[in-house]
Amino acid sequence: MMRISRTGFATGSAVAALSLVFTTGCSTKNYVRSQSEPVIQKTNELDDATAANNRAIHDVDSRSQAGIQQAQNSANQAQTNAQSASQAANTAQSSAQEAVNRTDSLAGVVANLDNYKQAGDVSVTFGFNKSNLTKDAKDQLDQFGTQLAGAKSYILEVTGGTDSVGSKEYNYDLSDRRAMAVVQYLASKYNVPAHKFYLVGLGKDVEVDSNKTSAGRAKNRHVEIQLLSNTGDNGAPATQGSANPGGGSPTGR
């Protein structure tokens, strides 16, 4: 019968234990590896996806910023063009206002006025306390404007009026603005030179109809335009009639 010493038994037990630990450790590492590798792979995939998304977002943001900048540049250019157009219009309007003959009496600025004969006229009305042209007023002015293309040696008397509401000073200004609205419309649309116009703002001094009724007051809120020509029957200018060489300097208000 074989005998095993205590020392040999102890050594064998230690070896067996180490073998078990080694085996167990390897198994544990393999298990951990098998479990962690998919997680690591998923993490890497997520990192790649995140990086791709960041690049895409950056690309979209860059294009958006470029588009916004381009739109802003276009808007700035449009604003600049609009301001230039507005300045040109204001300059033209100021020039027209300065060149228009403003007078209290047409006879005071036109020599030999008796030689001018009325060749056409139109009257347009305005809303209460308004100086802007209505659609109906523009339609009437368009019908009148067709006569101007073939007119020779003519002047246009533009007389503004108001109803009796308000002070004299305010109504003088209002009638002047109404007459000027007509002048600007005809000048811009039918290329009528500013010096052809003789603008008279009568305020509420002259009534077309009674101011005691609303219908009468509505008629008084008007501008009358008369086409006056000094051509003879054969279409040639009359020998005696002519406007002031200086274009008719304003007399009075």
Secondary structure, 3 states (H helix, E strand, C coil): CCCCCHHHHHHHHHHHHHHHHHHHHHHHHHHHHHHHHHHHHHHHHHHHHHHHHHHHHHHHHHHHHHHHHHHHHHHHHHHHHHHHHHHHHHHHHHHHHHHCEEECCHHHCEECHHHCEEEEEEEEECCCCCCCCCHHHHHHHHHHHCCCCCCCCEEEEEEECCCCCCCHHHHHHHHHHHHHHHHHHHHHHHCCCHHHEEEEECCCCCCCCCCCCHHHHHHHCEEEEEEEECECCCCCECCCCEECCCCCCCECC
